Amino acid sequence: MVTMKEIAEEAGVSIVTVSNVIHENYNRVSAENIEKINKLIEKYHYVPNSNARSLAMKKSRIIGVVIPNVNDDENFMKSPFNAEIIGILEKVIREADYYLMVRSVNKTIDAIPLISSWNVDGVVFLGAFKEDVVAIKKRLTLPMVFVDTYGENLDFVNVGSEDMQGGYLATGYLIGKGHENIAFVGPSISGEGVINERYLGYEKAMKEHDLEDNIKVVSVGSTSFEAGIEAAKKIAFLDAEITAVFATADILAIGIMEGLRQLGKQVPDDVSVVGFDNLPESVYCCPKLTTISQNMDLKAKTIGKTILSMVNDKEERTSATSIKVDVDLIERNSVSFRK
């Protein structure tokens, strides 16, 4: 493999000049030499040492992603949400000539000592709580973007979805289809967060249609297919006859549909189901799932562009902002009209 020294000798320039061209420091290099060196780099397929390049540019070109609430024996990529958003985010980061490094932790704050020892240019936190943000910002000063984090008067950059609007759209849609006994299914509602926001949207729609007495909450231990099956059993034994369900995630909704099938109930004839996310799995199931789209592609691209902007612009690092991506109702086959 050709070396930088050999390229310099063939081009008739110094090693420093070749290094400047490689690292795009063109101020002291003539246009003629830039063209000559780039042609030699292309000719010999020269690849600069990544460690040397990072030292020269004072950047690692690595963006870290922290996924919290993952047990030691759990595969975080089994979550369709994680797989979808990380897949899109990696592409955005790669196209900007950066690399993505992913780490799962049990608690968000567990990542603090890890990040302190990482040589990363910025970090994205998925689903951190506001108390975690306070602790993190006390210890870390590098560019950070939080995803789906809620909290008042907090100095941080967050990218999220219009979760409350999504809950409102889903519930209003079911009411418009003649349903009155609608169950809300999701993890336990505790403080601020996406589950609480989606519940508030559900609650708002129910109250607007004078259905507050019909509000039913079915809590599950996790956002998973298996938890959805267990939720279906709970729904079947509620005092009121539930004719429709709004689930806080597609994978949960798909599990609910399977659980209802096991109990001898048909979707949507007996029970209608609406999910949240619009993941690919919502099209693969039968019936195809009516859901709230987070516009995941736009959301992940917004996350990537925001962290890269903060990494490359020091002024952006001090700004506090909340970016919310619009949601849409995607109508498919899992909801029927209630006569």
N, C-alpha and C positions, 0 to 999 in steps of 0.2 A: 504494500500500500504506500502511495506517495506521501511524503511528509510536507509540512509547511515550509521547511527549509528548502526542500527540492523545488517547490513551486516558486519560492522567492528567487532561487538561483536561475531558473529557467526564464522567469519574467524580468530578471535583471533589477530586482528591487530588494529592499531589506525585509527581514521577517516581520518587523513591526508594521510595515506597509501592508503585507499580506494579512496580518492579524486585524488591522483596521478595516480592511475590506470585508473580511469574514464577519466581523462584529458590527458592520454597517456604520463605522466611524469614518465618514467620507471627507471630513473637513480639510484634512491635510493630504489628501490623495487626489491626483489628477484624474480627470475623466478617462484619459488614455490608459492609465495604469489600472483603474477600476475594471475597465472592459477587458484588458489583457489578463488580469488575475482571475476574473470570473470565468473566462473562457478556459483557462487551465484547470480551474476547480471542476468545471463541467466535463472537461476532457478526461481527467483522471478519476472522476467520481469521488472527489475528496470529501470526506466527512470529518468535520472538526470534532475534537474531543469535547464531549458534553460538559465534563467537569471544568475543563479549562474555559469553555465558553461561559459557563455560569459565573465563574470567578471574575472573568473579564467584564461581564455585564452586571455583576453584583445581583444576579437573579438566578433562581433555580429553575424557573419556568415550570414549577409544579404548583398545582392548585389542590389543596386538600379538601376532602368531603367527609364530614363526620355524621354517622347515622346512629342516633341514640336509641335507647329502649330495646336493645338487642341482647338476649341472654347468651352466655358463653357457648352453649351447645346449639345455638340457633343459626340458621342460614338466612341472612338478611335479604339475599337475592330471591328468596321464595316469595317475597312480597311483590306483587305485580306493580305496585306504585313505585317501590324502590327501583325495580328493574327498568321501568319505563323512564323515569326521570333521570336516572344515572346514565342510561344509554344515550339519551338525547344530549345531556350535559357534556358527556365525554366527547361527543362529536364537535360541539361548539368549542370546547377547550382545545381539542386537537387541531381544528382548523385555524386556530390562532397561534399554532406552534407552541402550545403548552401541553403539559401532561397532567392527568388526573390521578390522585392517590386517595383511595377510599379506606376508611377505618370505621368499624362498628364498635360501639361501647354500650355498656349497661346504662350508665347515666351520662348525660352530656358533659358534666364537669369532669368526668374521668378522662376526657380528651385533653384537658388543660396541660398536664405534664408532658403528654405525648407531643402536642403541637409545639410546646416550648423547645423540644429537642429536634423537631423536624426542620428541615431547611425548605420551607414552602413560602411562596410569595403571597398567598391568600388562602382563606378557608371558608367553606360553605357548611353551615349547620342545618341539617334537616330536622324540623319539628322540635326545636328547643323551647323550653318554657321560659317565661320572663325572668324568674329568679335565677335561672341558669345564665341568662344574658348578663345580668348584673355581676355575677361571679366571674364570668369569662372576661368581661371588659376590664375588670380590675387587674387581671393577670396578663392579658395579651394585648398587644398594640398593633398587630399586623391587620391588613384589610380583611374584613369579615362580612359575609352576607348570611342572614338568617332566613330560613324558609318556613312559612306557616307559623310564625311566632306572633302572639298577640300580647299587648300590654300598653297601658297608657303612660305617656310622658317618659318613654325610654329612648335613650340616645343610641339608636342602632339603625342599620339598613335591613329592611325586611321585604321579601318578595312572597306574596301569597295570592290567594284566590278570593273572589267575592263569595265566601262560604255562606254567610247569612242569606244572601240573595239566592244561592243555590238551594238551600233548605226551603226557602219561601216558594221558589219556582216549582220544586218537586211536589210539595204539599198542595199548593194551589192547583197544580195540574190534576192531582188525584181528586181533589174536591170538585173540580170542574167535570170530572168523569162520574160524578154522583156518589163518591165515597165520603162517608162521615166518620166511620170508625177506623182511623188510620194510626198505626203504631209507628213510633220512632225507635229504630234499632241502631245501637252503637255502643262503643265503650263508655264506661261511667263518665258522667259529666262532672268535671271538677275544675272550677276556676276558669281561666281564660284559655282558649285554644280552639282548634278547628271544629271539634265535636260540639263544644258549647255554641259556637257561631252557627253551625248547621241546625242545632236544636232551636236556637232563637228564631231562625227563619221558619222552621216548622211551627213553633208556638205562635208566631205572628200570624201566619196564614190561618191556623185553626181559630184563633181569637177573632180575626176579622170576619169569619163566617159563623160566629157564635157557636163554635164547637169546642170551647175550652174544657167543658165537662167530659169530652171524649178523648182528651189528651192521654196517651198511654206511652210509657217509656219502657223499653225492654233493653236492659244492660247486658253486655257481653264482656268476657274477659280479655278478648283480643280481636283484632281486625283480621279474621281469617275465614277460610271456607268452613272449617270445622266449627268455629264459633257460630257461623250462620246456621248450620244444621241444628245446633243446640237451641238457638234463638227461635227457630221454627217450632220446636216442641213447646217452648214457653208461650208462644203466640197461640198455639192450639188450645192451651188450657187457661187462657185468660177468661174472666167472667163475661166480658163483652165480646161479641163476635167481631173479630177483626177482618175487614174486607180488603184492606190495603196496607202496605208497609213501605216506609221510606227508610232505607238503610244508608248509613254514612259512608259506605264504600262498596264498590262493585263486587269485590271478592266476597264480602259479607252477604250482599244481595244474592249472589249466585249460590252460596251455601244455604241461604234461606229457601230458595226455590227447590234445591235438592231435598232439604228437610221436609218441606211441605209435600213433595212428591212421595217421600217415604211414608208419610202419614196418610196418603191416599187423597191428597188435595191437589187440584190442578191450578196452575198459573197460566193465564190470568183469570180463568172462569170462576174459581173459588176465592182466590186471593190475588190481588194485583201487587206488583213489586216495582219500586223505583230505586236505582242505585246512585252512586256518586263517584265520578272519576272519568268515565268513558274510556276505560282501558280496552285493549284489543279483546280481552276475554269476554267483554260484554256482548260481542258479536258472535263468539264461538258457542255460547251456551244456547240452550233451547228451553223456552222461547228466547229470542234475542232480547237483551235487557234494555228497557227504557232507563235512561240515566242522565245525570247532570255532567256535562263535559267541563273539565277544568281547563280545557285548551292546553293540554300538557306540553305540546311542542312549543307553543309561545311562552309558557311559563318557564320551561327549562332554558330556553334561549335567553329569556330575560335574566334569569339567574346568572348564566354564563357571562353575558355581556356586562352585567352590573359588577361582578367580581373582577373581571378583567379591566374594566374602566377604573375601578378603585386601585388596582395594582399599578396601573400605568399613569395615574393622575393623583398626586398627593392631595390636591384640594378636594377630590371626591371622597377621600377617606374620612374627612371630618363631617361630612353631611349625614344627617339622619333623615331617612325617608321611608315611607311604606308604599310599595308598589303593589297594586292589586290587579290581577288578571281577570277579565270578565268570564262569566260562566254561561253556558247555554243548555237548554233542555234538548236532549236527543230522543225523539220518540221512536220506539220500536214496537215489540210485540208482547211485553210483559204486563200491560195494563189494559183492562177492559172496562166498558161502561157499566156502571152499577144501576140496574133498573129499579 
